[in-house]
Amino acid sequence: MSELQPLGDWVLAKLPKKDTGEETKTSFGLVLINDNDLDTQLLSAEVVGIGLGGTDINGARLPIDVHVGDTVWYVQHNGVAHKIDGEDHIFLNVRAGYVLAVEKGGNS
């Protein structure tokens, strides 16, 4: 993977591979979506990089409660999606509330 280092309160997470199952189509050719694809779905991704954390008004570093190897949970359309080395990733800001929950794992 390329050496992208998130800054401040941002984390970089690798998105799981998309399910490439068959689409359901009507006889008219309309594609039917699964209820699990709705915007209200809680999504997860594995953290592969973290920033150093933001700073307070005195310049003291504020730690991030997320570590490489953790799984973060977020709502679709939060963050900034980006393809790195052919794989889907997302940048999420911890302090802005993009990350709703963390499942500890890896190096935490």
Buried (B, 14 or more C-beta within 10 A) or exposed (E): EEEEEBEBBBBBBBBEEEEEEEEEEEEEEEEEEEEEEEEEEEBEBBBBBBBBBBEEEEEEEEEBEBBBEBBBEBBEEBBEEEEBEEEBBBBBBBEEEBBEEBEEEEEE
